[in-house]
Amino acid sequence: MTARDLITSDLPPLKVTDDVKKALEWMDDFKVSHLPVIDKTAYVGLVSDVELLDLNLSNDRIGKIKHLLGKPFVFDYQHAYDALKLYAIAKIDVIPVLDEKERYAGAITHVQMLNYFSVLTAAQEPGSIIILEISQHDYSLSQIAQIAESNGAKIVSLFLTPNHDSTLLEVTLKLNLQNAAPVIQTFERFGYNVKASFSQVNETGNLQERYDSLMHYLNM
């Protein structure tokens, strides 16, 4: 997926001839803190509501402050990861997108970025989550996948979170199984540290375990 695939048609850019009052009204209407500014097809920069409010220039045109604007952007052919990276680093809620000739092509909003992250992590898919904590030297994707698949599970998403204070990695797995108990037991049998797990059947499972324990006790 490229940045082009994430462009929204619902967010118009500002023109250099638009005034600051209009810019602030649009930001309020579209629930964003930033808007791209263009001069015909040329990308001029990204303006924020904080900048406009600080300048107190409600009747002035945006073009008057274009020299003050930053110019964050991604090209439309770049991977969506690059847009996600810019979104996180620059802390902006609108990402301008340019074509290969550096003409303004559109924008990606925080809504598109959150939807993309949801797809990336399979957040909307039913299933369970297992978080492993392992040494970076011991990380083996093939072994982790083999353990999951040996229990009839498929990994629908996986991402790594390094610990900058140690050599440990946090491996977050999203499985297509709602009950991850058999997979967790196998990971532990292979010496993996299961830091946490989340399952849609956790509460039901706990109640069933308590009921089974009670029945066992009563039958003794």
N, C-alpha and C positions, 0 to 999 in steps of 0.2 A: 504494500500500500504506500502510495506517495502522498506528499502534501497536497497535490492537486485533488486527490480523492476526498480530502477533509474540508475543502473550501465550502463555506456557507453562502447561500444566495440571499440570506435574510439581513445582512449587515452592509449598508452602503458606506462608502468612504466619504470623508469630508473633502471639499475642494478648498483651495487656497483662498477663494473668494468668499467662502462661508464665514460668518462671524462667530465669535466665541460663544455667544448666547445660544446659537443653534447647536453648536458642538456639545454644550452641556445638556441641552434638552435631549439630543439624540442619545447621549450616554445614559441618561436617565430612562429614556424610552426603551432602549435595547438592553438595559441592565448590564452595562460594561463600564470599565474604568478607563479604557483606551479606545482610540479610533485612528485608523490610518488617514493620512492626508495626501491628496494627489494633486498634481497640476497636469490636467489632461490625462495622459496615460503614465506619466512619470510619478514614481513614488517619492514623496517629499520627506516623510517621516511619520512617527507615531506620537500622538499627543495624548496626555493623560488629564483626567479631571483635576488632579492635584496641581499640575502645572498651570492650568487655566485659572483655577481659583486663586492661586498664589499671585498670579499676574494681575488679576482684577481688571481685565480688559473686555468686559462683556459686549461692548459695541464695536470692538476692533475686529478686523479680519484675521483669520488664521495665518494668512500669508505673512503677516507682520512679525510672527514669531517663528517662522520656519527654520531660521538659522539656529534656534535653540532645541530643535527636536532631534531625538535619537532616531536611528534608522535600523532597528532590528527587523530581520526578515528571513525567510527561507525561500529557496527556489522551488517551483512547482514540481520539479523532477526529483527532489530530494526525498529520502525515505521519511515516513511519518515519525520514526524515532527521532529524527533531527528536529522536527517541530515540537515533539514532546520535550526534548532536551532544552530547546530555547525557552519553552513555556516555563520550565522549572528554574532555569538559571536566571533569566531576565525578570521573572515574576511579573509577567504581563498576562492579561486575560484575552488579548486579541493578538494574533500572529499574522502580519502581512505576508502575502505570498507573491513572488515575482516570477515572470516567465524567463526563458533563457536569454531574452533581449533586455532583461531588467525592467520590463514594463509591469505595472501593477496588474495582477491577475485575480486578486480577491483576498479574503481573510479567513482565518480559522479562529473560532471563538473557544472560550473555555468549555462550553457545552460540547462541542465536537471533540475536544481533547479528552474530556471525561468519558464520553461515549467510546472513543477509541481505546482508552485505557481499560474500560470495562470489557471490551471485546478481547483485548490483548491478554487479560488475566482470566478470561472466561468467567467473570464475576456473576453473570446472569445464568450460567449453566448450573443445573442441579448437581449436587455432589458433596464432597467433603474436602477439607484442607488439612494437610499435615505439614508441620514445620520441623525440619531437621537442623541440628547444629553439628557441623562436622569441621574437621581440619581441612584447609584448602588443599593440602597434599593428598588427602584421602578422598577428595571429591571425584566420583565416577558416575557420569550420567548413565552410562550403559548398565551399571549395576543397580542403580536406583530404579531405572525403568524395568529391569528384569524382576526385581523384587515386587514392584507394583503389579506387573503383568502376571506373575506367578500366582497372584491372588485374584485374578480375573479383573483387575483394574486397569484403566487407561489414564495416563497423565494428559489432561487437557490443557494445562498450562504449568509452567515452571519458571521461577525467577530467583535470582541470587541476591543476597544482601550481605556485602562484606562488612566485617567488623574491623574498623580502622585501628582499633586499639589492640588487636590480636590477630592470629592467623586463622581464626574461625570464620566459617561461612554459615549464613542462615539460608537454608534451601526451602522455599515455600512451594509445595506441590498442590495443585488442584486436581482431584481425581473424579472420575465419573461415577464412583460408588458413593452412595449416601452413608453407608456404614463402613467406616475405615478401620474398624477394630482388627480384622485379620491382617491387614496390611501393616498396621502399627506393630502388632505382635511379631511379624516377620522382620521388620526393620530392627526391632529391639533384639531379636534372636541373632541378627547379624552384627550386633554391637553398635548400632546407630543410636545416637541420643535424640529421642523424639521430644523436642522442646515444647510443643503444643499441638493440639489437634482440634478441629471444629467440624461437627457433623450435624446434619439436619435431624438425625435420629438420636442425638446424644441424650436428651432428656428422657425419651421413651426407653432407650436402652438402659439408662440408670434405674428407672422405675422397674423395668423387667428384672434387672440384676437383684434389686432389693427384694422383689417378690419371690424370685427363685431362692434367695438366701433364707427368707422367712419360711418358705415351704420346706426347705431342707432342714431347718432348725426344728420345725414342728413335727417332722417325721422321724427325728432322731429318737 
